[in-house]
Amino acid sequence: MKYAFNPFTGTFDLTGSDITALNLKGTVANVAALPGSATIGDVYQTIDTKNFYVWDGSAWDDLGTLAGPTGATGVQGATGATGVGVTGATGVEGATGATGAGVDGATGATGVQGATGIAGVSGATGATGVAGITGATGATGIAGITGATGATGAGVTGATGVQGPTGATGITGVTGATGATGVGETGATGATGATGVGIDGATGATGATGAGVTGATGATGADGATGATGPEGATGAGATGATGIQGPTGPAGAGTPGNNDVGVIYLKDNTTATTIANANDRAVVAGTMLTGELFNFAKDSTTNSLKYSGSGGLFHIVATFNFEAGSQNICGFYIGHSTDDTVALDPDADRISESEIYINSSNSANQPVGGAIQTVLNLATDDRVFFIVQNQTAGTDITVEFLKFTVTTLTAEKGDTGSTGPTGVGTTGATGVEGATGATGVDGATGATGAGVTGATGATGADGATGATGVGATGIQGPTGATGADGPTGTTGATGIGIDGATGATGATGADGVTGATGATGADGVTGATGPEGVTGATGATGPTGVGVTGATGVDGATGATGPGGSVTIGTSAADVLSIDGSGEITADDAAADKIVFWDDSESKLTYLTVGTNLTITDTTIAATGGGSGGTKTYSVFTSTDNQPPATAFATLDTRNSVAVLDFDDTTDESAVFVGVIPEAASLGSGLKIRLHWAATTATSGDCIWDVSLERMTTDIDSDSFDTIASATATTNGTSGILTVTEITLTTIDSVTAGDGYRLKVTRDADNASDTMSGDAELVVVEVRSAA
């Protein structure tokens, strides 16, 4: 497999049938100044961005700037070791003191519920401690007697109106008037008996909470002095040593130094022709070489070569050039390499065949053609490299007007980085071993919460009995008694007075020391027990409900009859796919196969989509099989500039009204060769069809015989192995400039398969007596298609 170096991007590209010789045409101001069209492979450089652009047949492709490979980054020196100070252990945390043991006073019992009276004054809330027993709730007053429910009136509820038909909702029939409660009207609800005797019994005053003021919360015992945090051991034995003066950078490492060798020579506006005495002669390029960057290279003016003086290595060599020669001469270009500086350069023996390229010169004077070649070589001391030209067509001199010949190292790596010099004249003071952090003193126990007992909550006064619900008005609710004041909270004990040890001076950083063990966490102090919750007093009895009678509820009117339902039908726009079954449900029609429902806009309805040839529907999957019916597939298209001519008897590249053509002689058999790849999934069972698009140079009558043959590129490309020739006889168009399309079916295709590279040979059988067309045949386009 061969690779071609792209001098415009600095990358190696895999060569293939679409690789065209790059013809450096010159420079333009910017992209907007590029020509509207050009020959495929023409290259211009824009002055404003320095980027190169190549014409691909339809547009200008940006190749970027001329880039060489970047040398590898040198090795980074090692980082110095970190100091060895030790981190002290964390001290033990003191235990939390126990919560004080104050007891909550008991909650007074709730008084008997009667008429809501004036609320008793709430006793002061005792200090929080152990919860006192909740006083029993006072008994609820006796509930007043509930008045008897009045008899339901005998009035008949009017019949419910007939329900309208479904669809627009019919007007609901008028609900019959509710019969009068009682006889004609609802009997008067008996007056609610007065709660209590007319007035709700005053709610017993809530007993004062507790017998007295909530005892002051005992002062929180002073926190036990937090054990003094042990003084942190002085870090290091002394102050951080002064940072020493930065020592000199150490000597270069002992690794083998890489190289950054480079050599550039060039020709500019050269008018000196390189002499070519005979066809196929090769010669070292002539002209006055100028020098660019030279490092471990020297220009040898007597031989126009670069001589290497370095210690050796792998190098990348690139030559970009413009040249002129005879009209349509096929010229070859090479890189030469001589390993013996005591003998003359030999363009034949010293040429590097992998670097060769052949380019047709222009058919017009003063129109240079450009190109580029490259190779990769191992060079030793005193080796020479140079540029070689050749004219295959004739003994015609070649003038290389511009040449840039560049040699750059591929092993441009730095030597090993020298060891870092010692830091400072004096070493950094040793980091003192960091003293262990003193154990944190045990927190003193939290002082017990003051021992003042929370006064018992006064018993809630018994609720007054609820008076019978009589005929009097509901009694006025008495005001809610004021809430007793909270007892004062005991003072919080003082926090322990342990002093943190002074932090030792930080020593100079060295290697991380071992982390000291973390001191044990002090035990949490015991939390004081929460006092039991007081017993809730019993709820007073509910007084009797008054005896008023509720009138009887009228009889509901009869519900109106349901209106008749509407009907549903399937419109014509859905009748192909939907139906109504016997029960009135809308159902989909059975299509008797897997089908797709779609909207046919031309018919304005839903219907089933017809599955065409090579499509199947299985369950929910649509699959395509075989090839479509839209004609055979085009696999490759070659223009005349894609020709890779044979060594002899080749068609000549020409132009006709700026259209590139290949001229085939009318007396001598001449051929053109095109290289391509059979695409994946290609259908090859019936062979291939080759379509030739051609015209006559001058003739307007006569027959032309075309031969085509194929070679599978799985054998040695140093020799031809084309399969059997297929031929066709075609009559030229009556107008010489109108193309004729000749199709030849090629059934013997050298067993080529999808993915194979191939060569297609096209020949005019000019010496066949049946070839009667005079003058050249001009081939413009070759199309390779499936014959299936």
C-alpha positions in Angstrom: 0.0 0.0 0.0 1.4 3.4 -1.0 1.1 6.7 0.7 1.5 10.2 -0.8 2.7 13.1 1.3 0.4 16.1 1.0 2.8 19.1 1.1 -0.1 21.4 1.8 -1.3 19.8 5.0 1.9 18.0 6.2 0.0 14.6 6.3 0.4 11.3 4.6 -2.7 10.3 2.5 -3.5 6.9 1.1 -3.3 7.0 -2.7 -6.3 5.9 -4.8 -8.1 6.5 -8.1 -9.0 10.0 -7.0 -5.4 11.2 -6.5 -4.6 13.9 -9.1 -1.3 15.5 -9.7 -1.3 18.9 -7.9 -0.4 21.7 -10.3 0.8 24.8 -8.4 -0.4 27.7 -10.6 0.6 30.7 -8.6 -0.9 33.1 -6.0 -4.1 35.3 -5.8 -5.0 38.1 -3.3 -7.7 36.1 -1.5 -10.4 33.4 -2.0 -12.7 35.8 -3.9 -9.9 36.3 -6.5 -9.7 32.5 -7.3 -10.7 31.7 -11.0 -14.3 30.6 -11.6 -13.1 27.2 -12.8 -9.8 25.4 -13.5 -8.3 22.0 -14.4 -8.7 19.4 -11.7 -5.5 19.5 -9.5 -4.7 23.2 -10.1 -3.5 24.8 -6.9 -3.4 28.5 -5.9 -2.1 30.1 -2.7 -4.1 33.1 -1.2 -1.8 35.9 -0.1 -4.0 37.1 2.7 -4.2 33.7 4.6 -1.2 31.8 3.0 -3.7 28.8 2.5 -3.5 26.6 -0.6 -6.7 25.8 -2.6 -7.1 23.0 -5.1 -9.8 22.7 -7.9 -11.7 19.4 -7.5 -13.8 19.8 -10.7 -16.6 21.8 -9.2 -15.2 23.9 -6.3 -12.0 25.1 -4.6 -11.0 22.9 -1.6 -9.0 24.5 1.2 -5.8 22.5 1.8 -4.5 24.7 4.6 -1.0 26.0 4.9 2.2 24.2 4.0 3.1 22.4 7.2 5.9 20.2 8.3 5.8 17.8 11.2 6.3 19.1 14.8 9.1 17.8 16.7 8.4 15.7 19.8 8.3 17.4 23.2 11.3 16.7 25.4 11.1 14.7 28.7 10.1 16.8 31.7 12.5 16.7 34.7 11.5 14.9 37.9 9.7 16.8 40.7 11.6 17.1 44.0 10.5 15.0 47.0 8.1 16.5 49.6 9.4 16.9 53.2 8.7 14.5 56.0 6.8 16.5 58.8 4.3 14.5 60.9 0.8 15.8 61.6 -0.1 15.5 65.3 -3.1 13.5 66.5 -6.4 15.3 67.2 -7.2 15.5 70.9 -10.1 13.7 72.5 -13.4 15.7 72.5 -14.9 16.2 76.0 -18.2 14.6 76.9 -21.3 16.7 76.8 -22.7 17.4 80.3 -26.0 15.9 81.3 -29.2 17.9 80.9 -30.7 19.2 84.2 -33.3 17.1 85.9 -36.1 19.6 86.5 -39.6 18.1 86.5 -42.5 19.5 84.6 -45.5 20.3 86.7 -48.6 18.2 86.2 -51.2 19.6 83.9 -54.5 20.4 85.6 -57.6 18.4 84.7 -59.9 20.0 82.1 -63.1 21.3 83.6 -66.5 20.0 82.6 -67.7 21.5 79.3 -70.6 23.8 79.9 -71.5 27.1 78.5 -68.3 28.6 77.4 -67.6 31.0 80.1 -64.8 33.2 81.0 -61.6 31.4 80.6 -59.6 30.9 83.6 -56.2 32.4 83.8 -53.6 30.1 82.6 -51.1 29.2 85.1 -47.5 30.2 84.4 -45.7 27.6 82.5 -43.3 25.8 84.6 -39.6 25.5 83.7 -38.8 22.7 81.4 -37.6 19.8 83.2 -39.2 16.4 83.7 -42.7 16.8 82.4 -45.2 16.8 85.2 -48.3 14.7 85.2 -51.0 16.3 83.1 -54.0 17.0 85.2 -57.2 15.1 84.5 -59.5 16.8 82.1 -62.6 18.0 83.8 -65.7 16.0 83.0 -67.7 17.4 80.1 -71.0 18.9 81.1 -74.1 16.9 80.5 -75.2 17.4 77.0 -78.6 19.1 76.6 -81.3 16.9 75.1 -81.4 17.0 71.4 -84.8 18.2 70.2 -86.7 15.6 68.4 -86.4 15.8 64.7 -89.5 17.4 63.2 -91.7 15.2 61.2 -90.9 15.2 57.5 -93.4 17.3 55.7 -95.9 15.4 53.7 -95.5 17.5 50.5 -94.7 15.4 47.5 -91.6 16.3 45.5 -92.6 17.2 42.0 -91.8 14.7 39.3 -88.4 15.2 37.7 -88.8 16.5 34.2 -88.2 14.2 31.3 -84.5 14.1 30.4 -83.8 15.5 27.0 -82.3 13.3 24.3 -78.6 12.8 24.2 -76.8 15.1 21.8 -77.6 18.6 22.7 -78.6 18.0 26.3 -82.3 18.3 26.5 -83.8 20.8 28.9 -84.0 19.1 32.3 -87.5 18.8 33.3 -88.5 21.2 36.1 -88.0 19.6 39.4 -91.2 19.5 41.2 -91.4 21.9 44.1 -90.2 20.4 47.3 -93.1 19.6 49.3 -93.6 22.0 52.2 -91.9 20.7 55.3 -94.5 19.7 57.7 -98.0 20.2 56.5 -97.4 22.4 53.5 -94.2 23.8 55.1 -91.3 22.6 57.1 -92.2 22.4 60.7 -90.4 24.9 62.7 -87.2 23.6 64.1 -87.5 23.5 67.7 -85.5 26.3 69.3 -82.2 25.0 70.4 -82.3 24.8 74.1 -80.1 27.2 75.8 -76.9 25.8 76.7 -77.0 25.3 80.3 -80.0 27.1 81.6 -80.2 29.7 78.8 -76.5 30.6 79.3 -73.7 28.1 78.9 -72.4 27.4 82.2 -69.2 29.4 82.7 -66.3 27.3 81.9 -64.6 26.6 85.1 -61.6 28.7 85.4 -58.6 26.9 84.4 -56.8 26.1 87.4 -53.6 28.1 87.7 -50.9 26.0 86.3 -48.9 24.7 89.0 -49.0 25.9 92.5 -46.6 28.7 91.8 -44.2 30.2 89.5 -42.3 27.7 87.4 -39.1 27.2 89.2 -36.2 28.9 87.5 -34.4 26.6 85.3 -31.4 25.7 87.2 -28.3 27.2 86.0 -26.7 25.0 83.5 -23.9 23.6 85.3 -20.7 25.2 84.2 -19.2 23.1 81.4 -16.4 21.2 82.8 -13.4 23.0 81.8 -12.6 21.8 78.3 -9.5 20.0 78.8 -6.7 22.2 77.6 -5.9 21.1 74.1 -2.5 19.9 74.5 -0.2 22.4 73.0 0.6 21.4 69.5 4.0 20.2 69.4 6.2 22.8 67.8 6.5 21.8 64.2 10.0 21.0 63.5 12.8 21.7 65.9 13.0 25.3 64.9 12.0 28.0 62.5 11.7 27.1 58.8 15.1 27.1 57.3 15.7 29.9 54.8 15.1 28.7 51.3 18.5 28.2 49.8 19.6 30.1 46.8 18.3 28.4 43.6 21.1 26.2 42.5 22.2 26.2 38.9 20.3 24.1 36.4 21.9 20.7 36.3 23.9 19.6 33.4 22.2 18.1 30.4 21.0 14.6 30.9 23.1 11.7 29.6 20.4 10.6 27.1 21.3 10.7 23.5 20.3 14.1 22.1 17.8 14.1 19.3 18.2 16.3 16.3 16.5 19.3 14.7 18.3 19.0 11.4 16.8 20.8 8.5 17.9 21.8 5.0 16.1 24.0 2.4 17.3 25.0 -1.0 15.2 26.5 -3.8 15.0 27.9 -7.3 13.0 31.1 -8.0 12.3 32.6 -11.4 14.8 30.1 -12.9 15.4 30.3 -16.7 18.2 27.8 -16.9 16.9 24.7 -18.7 17.9 21.2 -17.7 19.3 19.5 -20.8 17.4 16.3 -21.9 19.2 14.9 -24.9 16.9 11.9 -25.6 13.5 10.7 -24.7 13.5 9.0 -21.2 16.8 10.7 -20.2 17.0 11.8 -16.6 19.2 14.7 -15.2 19.8 16.6 -12.0 17.8 19.9 -12.1 19.8 22.8 -13.5 19.7 26.4 -12.2 21.2 28.6 -9.5 20.1 27.2 -6.1 19.3 29.6 -3.3 19.5 28.5 0.3 16.8 28.7 3.0 17.2 27.3 6.6 20.3 25.0 7.0 21.1 23.1 10.1 23.6 20.2 9.7 23.0 20.5 5.9 25.1 22.4 3.3 24.3 23.4 -0.3 26.6 21.8 -2.8 26.5 24.4 -5.6 28.5 22.2 -8.0 25.9 19.4 -7.9 22.7 21.3 -6.8 22.3 19.0 -3.9 22.0 19.1 -0.1 24.9 17.4 1.8 24.1 16.1 5.3 26.7 16.7 8.1 24.7 15.5 11.1 24.9 12.2 13.0 22.1 10.4 11.1 18.4 9.8 11.4 15.0 9.5 9.5 14.1 12.4 7.3 11.1 13.6 5.3 11.9 15.1 1.9 9.4 17.2 0.0 9.8 19.0 -3.4 7.2 21.3 -4.8 7.8 22.8 -8.3 6.6 24.5 -11.5 8.1 23.5 -14.9 7.8 24.0 -18.7 8.7 21.5 -21.4 7.5 20.6 -24.9 3.8 20.6 -25.7 2.1 17.7 -24.0 5.4 16.0 -23.0 5.1 13.5 -20.2 7.7 14.5 -17.7 8.9 12.5 -14.7 10.2 13.9 -11.4 12.2 12.1 -8.6 14.1 12.6 -5.4 17.7 11.4 -5.6 19.9 10.0 -2.8 23.6 9.4 -3.0 25.5 7.6 -0.2 29.0 8.1 -1.5 30.2 11.7 -1.7 33.4 10.7 -3.6 31.5 9.9 -6.8 29.4 12.0 -9.2 25.6 12.0 -8.8 23.9 9.4 -11.0 20.2 10.4 -11.8 19.5 6.9 -12.9 21.1 4.8 -10.1 20.4 7.3 -7.3 16.7 8.0 -8.0 14.1 6.9 -5.4 11.4 5.2 -7.4 8.8 5.6 -4.7 9.0 9.4 -5.1 8.3 9.4 -8.8 5.4 11.3 -10.5 4.6 11.8 -14.1 2.9 15.1 -15.3 1.9 16.2 -18.8 3.4 19.6 -19.7 1.1 22.3 -21.0 0.3 22.5 -24.7 0.7 26.3 -24.6 3.9 28.3 -24.3 4.5 30.2 -21.0 2.0 28.1 -19.1 4.0 26.2 -16.4 2.6 23.1 -14.8 3.1 22.4 -11.1 3.5 19.3 -9.0 4.8 17.9 -5.7 6.7 14.7 -4.7 7.9 13.4 -1.4 9.7 10.5 0.3 11.1 9.4 3.6 14.8 8.3 3.9 17.4 7.4 6.5 20.4 9.7 6.0 23.9 9.1 7.3 26.8 11.6 7.5 27.9 13.0 4.1 24.8 11.6 2.3 23.5 13.9 -0.5 19.9 14.4 -1.7 18.8 16.2 -4.9 16.0 16.7 -7.5 15.8 14.7 -10.8 13.8 15.5 -14.0 13.0 13.3 -17.0 11.2 13.7 -20.3 9.5 10.5 -21.4 8.2 11.9 -24.6 11.1 13.5 -26.4 14.6 14.9 -26.1 13.2 18.2 -25.1 14.8 20.3 -22.3 12.8 21.0 -19.1 12.9 24.3 -17.3 12.1 24.2 -13.6 11.0 27.8 -12.9 10.3 27.2 -9.2 11.5 24.5 -6.8 11.4 24.3 -3.0 13.4 21.3 -1.8 13.0 20.7 1.9 14.5 18.0 4.2 13.2 17.8 7.8 13.9 15.4 10.5 11.3 12.9 11.7 13.3 12.2 14.9 13.4 15.8 16.1 13.2 14.9 19.8 14.9 16.6 22.6 17.6 14.9 24.5 16.9 13.7 28.1 16.3 16.7 30.4 19.3 17.2 32.6 18.8 16.5 36.3 17.6 19.6 38.2 20.5 21.3 39.8 20.7 21.5 43.6 18.4 24.1 45.1 20.4 26.9 46.6 23.8 26.9 48.0 22.4 25.8 51.3 19.9 23.1 51.5 16.4 24.1 52.7 16.3 23.8 56.4 15.0 20.4 57.4 11.3 20.4 58.2 11.2 19.7 61.9 9.1 16.7 62.7 5.7 18.2 63.4 4.9 17.5 67.0 1.9 15.4 67.7 -1.1 17.6 68.2 -1.8 17.6 71.9 -4.8 15.5 72.8 -7.8 17.7 73.1 -8.8 17.9 76.7 -11.9 16.1 77.7 -14.8 18.5 77.6 -16.0 19.0 81.1 -19.4 17.5 81.7 -22.1 19.9 81.0 -23.4 21.1 84.3 -26.7 19.6 85.3 -29.7 21.7 84.5 -30.7 23.6 87.6 -32.6 21.5 90.0 -35.5 23.9 90.3 -38.7 21.7 89.9 -41.2 22.9 87.4 -44.2 23.8 89.3 -47.1 21.5 88.7 -49.6 22.8 86.2 -52.7 23.7 88.1 -55.6 21.4 87.5 -57.8 22.6 84.7 -61.1 23.6 86.1 -63.8 21.1 85.5 -65.9 21.9 82.4 -69.3 23.1 83.5 -72.0 20.7 82.5 -73.5 21.5 79.1 -76.9 22.7 79.7 -79.8 21.1 78.0 -80.4 22.5 74.7 -83.5 24.4 75.5 -85.3 27.2 73.9 -83.0 29.9 75.1 -80.3 31.6 73.0 -76.8 30.1 73.1 -75.0 31.6 76.0 -72.2 34.0 75.6 -68.8 32.3 75.5 -66.7 33.5 78.3 -63.2 34.9 77.5 -60.3 32.6 77.4 -58.2 32.8 80.5 -54.8 34.3 80.2 -51.9 31.9 79.7 -49.8 31.8 82.7 -46.3 33.3 82.4 -43.4 30.9 81.7 -41.1 30.5 84.5 -37.6 31.9 83.9 -35.1 29.7 82.2 -32.2 28.7 84.3 -28.8 30.2 83.4 -26.6 28.3 81.2 -23.5 27.0 82.9 -20.2 28.6 81.9 -18.3 27.0 79.1 -15.2 25.2 80.3 -12.0 27.2 80.1 -9.6 24.9 78.5 -7.0 26.8 76.4 -5.9 25.7 73.0 -2.2 25.0 72.9 -0.2 27.3 70.8 0.4 26.3 67.3 4.0 25.5 66.6 5.8 27.3 63.8 5.3 25.5 60.5 8.5 23.9 59.4 9.6 23.8 55.8 7.6 21.4 53.7 9.4 18.2 53.0 8.0 14.8 52.3 4.5 14.3 53.8 5.0 12.7 57.1 2.9 9.9 58.5 -0.4 11.3 59.8 -0.7 10.8 63.5 -3.6 8.8 64.8 -6.8 10.8 65.5 -7.4 11.1 69.1 -10.5 9.3 70.5 -13.6 11.5 70.6 -14.7 12.2 74.1 -17.8 10.5 75.2 -21.0 12.5 74.9 -22.3 13.7 78.2 -25.5 12.0 79.4 -28.7 13.8 78.4 -31.0 14.4 81.3 -34.1 12.3 81.4 -37.3 14.0 80.1 -39.9 14.1 82.8 -43.1 12.1 82.3 -45.9 13.8 80.6 -48.8 14.7 83.0 -52.0 12.8 82.8 -54.7 14.6 80.7 -57.8 15.3 82.7 -61.0 13.7 81.7 -63.3 15.5 79.3 -66.5 16.7 80.8 -69.8 15.2 79.6 -71.6 16.9 76.8 -74.8 18.5 77.8 -78.0 17.3 76.3 -79.2 18.6 72.9 -82.3 20.8 72.9 -85.6 19.2 72.1 -86.7 21.2 69.1 -88.2 19.1 66.3 -86.8 19.2 62.8 -89.5 19.3 60.1 -89.9 16.4 57.8 -88.0 16.4 54.5 -90.3 16.6 51.5 -90.5 13.6 49.2 -88.2 13.7 46.2 -89.9 14.1 42.8 -89.7 11.3 40.4 -86.7 11.3 38.0 -87.6 12.2 34.5 -87.2 9.6 31.7 -83.9 9.6 29.8 -84.1 11.2 26.4 -83.5 9.1 23.3 -79.8 8.6 22.3 -78.2 9.8 19.0 -76.8 7.6 16.2 -73.2 7.3 14.8 -72.1 6.6 11.2 -68.8 6.3 9.4 -68.1 9.0 6.8 -66.9 8.3 3.3 -63.5 9.7 4.1 -62.9 6.7 6.5 -65.2 4.0 5.1 -62.2 2.1 3.5 -60.7 1.3 6.9 -63.4 1.7 9.6 -66.9 0.2 10.2 -69.6 0.0 12.9 -70.3 -3.4 14.3 -73.7 -4.8 15.4 -73.2 -3.4 18.9 -72.6 0.1 17.6 -68.9 0.1 18.2 -66.5 1.6 15.7 -64.0 -1.1 14.5 -61.1 -1.3 12.0 -61.8 -3.3 8.9 -59.7 -6.5 8.4 -57.3 -5.8 5.5 -56.5 -9.5 5.2 -52.7 -8.7 5.3 -50.2 -6.4 6.9 -51.0 -3.0 5.4 -50.4 0.7 6.1 -53.2 3.2 6.5 -52.5 6.6 5.0 -54.3 9.8 3.9 -54.8 9.9 0.2 -55.0 13.7 -0.4 -56.0 13.3 -4.0 -59.1 11.3 -2.9 -59.6 13.1 0.4 -59.9 9.9 2.4 -58.1 7.3 4.5 -57.2 4.1 2.6 -54.6 1.3 2.5 -51.2 2.0 1.0 -50.3 -0.5 -1.8 -46.9 -2.1 -1.3 -44.8 -2.0 -4.4 -42.1 -4.2 -5.9 -39.3 -5.3 -3.7 -41.1 -4.2 -0.5 -42.7 -6.4 2.1 -44.5 -5.7 5.4 -44.1 -8.2 8.2 -45.8 -7.4 11.5 -44.5 -3.9 12.2 -41.5 -4.0 9.8 -41.2 -2.7 6.2 -38.3 -4.4 4.4 -36.8 -3.8 0.9 -35.5 -6.7 -1.1 -33.5 -6.9 -4.3 -32.8 -3.8 -6.5 -35.2 -1.1 -7.5 -36.6 -0.8 -10.9 -35.2 2.7 -11.5 -32.3 1.5 -13.8 -28.8 0.2 -13.2 -26.4 1.7 -10.7 -23.4 3.9 -11.7 -20.3 2.7 -9.8 -17.6 5.0 -11.2 -17.2 8.0 -13.5 -13.8 8.9 -15.0 -12.9 12.0 -16.9 -10.0 12.3 -19.3 -7.7 13.7 -16.6 -8.1 10.5 -14.5 -6.1 8.6 -17.2 -3.1 6.7 -15.9 -1.5 6.1 -19.3 0.5 3.0 -20.2 4.2 3.3 -20.8 3.7 3.3 -24.6 0.9 3.8 -27.2 -1.1 6.0 -24.9 -3.9 8.4 -25.7 -2.8 12.0 -25.5 -4.3 14.6 -23.2 -5.8 17.5 -25.1 -8.5 20.2 -24.6 -11.4 21.2 -26.8 -13.1 24.5 -25.8 -11.5 24.1 -22.3 -13.0 20.5 -22.1 -10.2 18.0 -21.3 -10.2 15.1 -23.8 -8.1 12.1 -24.6 -7.1 11.9 -28.3 -7.0 8.4 -29.9 -5.1 8.1 -33.2 -6.9 6.8 -36.4 -3.9 4.7 -37.5 -2.2 3.4 -34.4 -3.9 1.6 -31.5 -3.8 3.8 -28.4 -5.1 3.2 -24.9 -6.0 4.9 -21.7 -6.2 3.2 -18.3 -8.4 4.2 -15.3 -8.1 2.9 -11.7 -11.1 2.5 -9.4 -12.7 0.5 -6.6 -15.9 -1.6 -6.9 -18.3 -0.3 -4.3 -19.8 -2.4 -1.5 -23.1 -4.2 -2.4 -22.3 -3.9 -6.1 -24.3 -6.3 -8.3 -21.7 -8.1 -10.5 -23.5 -11.3 -11.5 -24.2 -10.0 -15.0 -20.9 -8.2 -15.4 -20.4 -4.5 -16.0 -21.5 -2.0 -18.6 -19.0 0.5 -19.8 -20.3 3.7 -21.3 -17.9 5.8 -23.4 -18.8 9.4 -24.1 -16.8 10.6 -27.1 -16.7 12.8 -30.2 -14.7 13.0 -33.4 -12.1 15.7 -33.8 -13.1 16.6 -37.3 -15.0 13.6 -38.9 -18.7 13.7 -39.4 -19.1 10.1 -40.7 -17.5 6.7 -40.3 -17.3 4.0 -37.6 -15.0 3.8 -34.6 -14.2 0.5 -32.9 -13.7 0.6 -29.1 -12.2 -2.2 -27.0 -12.5 -2.4 -23.1 -11.0 -4.9 -20.7 -10.7 -5.2 -16.9 -7.9 -6.2 -14.5 -8.6 -7.1 -10.9 -5.8 -5.5 -8.8 -5.0 -8.5 -6.6 -1.9 -9.5 -8.5 1.5 -7.9 -9.0 0.9 -4.4 -10.5 4.4 -4.5 -12.1 2.8 -6.5 -15.0 -0.5 -6.3 -16.8 -3.2 -9.1 -16.5 -6.3 -7.6 -18.2 -9.1 -10.1 -18.8 -10.8 -10.8 -22.2 -11.5 -7.8 -24.4 -15.1 -6.8 -25.2 -15.7 -4.6 -28.3 -18.3 -2.4 -29.9 -18.5 -0.5 -33.2 -20.0 3.0 -33.1 -20.9 5.5 -35.8 -19.8 9.0 -35.1 -22.3 11.9 -34.9 -23.0 13.9 -38.0 -21.6 17.0 -36.1 -18.1 16.5 -34.9 -18.6 18.3 -31.6 -21.6 16.3 -30.4 -20.9 13.4 -28.1 -21.7 9.8 -29.0 -22.4 7.4 -26.2 -21.2 3.9 -26.8 -22.2 1.1 -24.3 -20.2 -2.1 -24.1 -21.3 -5.0 -21.8 -18.2 -6.6 -20.2 -19.1 -10.1 -18.9 -15.5 -11.3 -18.3 -14.4 -9.0 -15.4 -11.4 -11.0 -14.0 -13.5 -12.3 -11.0 -13.6 -8.8 -9.5 -15.8 -8.5 -6.3 -17.2 -5.7 -4.2 -14.4 -3.8 -2.5 -11.7 -4.8 -5.1 -9.5 -2.3 -6.8 -9.5 -2.6 -10.6 -8.0 -1.1 -13.7 -10.1 -0.5 -16.8 -8.3 -0.3 -20.2 -10.0 1.6 -23.1 -8.5 1.2 -26.6 -9.3 2.4 -30.0 -8.8 -0.5 -32.4 -7.6 1.9 -35.1 -5.8 -0.7 -37.3 -9.0 -2.8 -37.6 -10.4 -2.5 -41.2 -13.8 -1.9 -39.7 -12.6 1.3 -38.1 -13.4 3.8 -40.9 -13.6 7.1 -39.1 -10.8 9.5 -40.1 -9.0 11.7 -37.6 -8.7 11.4 -33.8 -11.5 10.1 -31.6 -11.8 12.3 -28.4 -12.8 10.5 -25.2 -14.4 12.8 -22.6 -16.1 10.6 -19.9 -16.1 6.9 -19.0 -18.9 5.5 -16.9 -18.8 2.1 -15.1 -22.3 0.7 -14.4 -23.9 -2.5 -13.2 -25.1 -4.7 -16.0 -27.9 -6.3 -13.8 
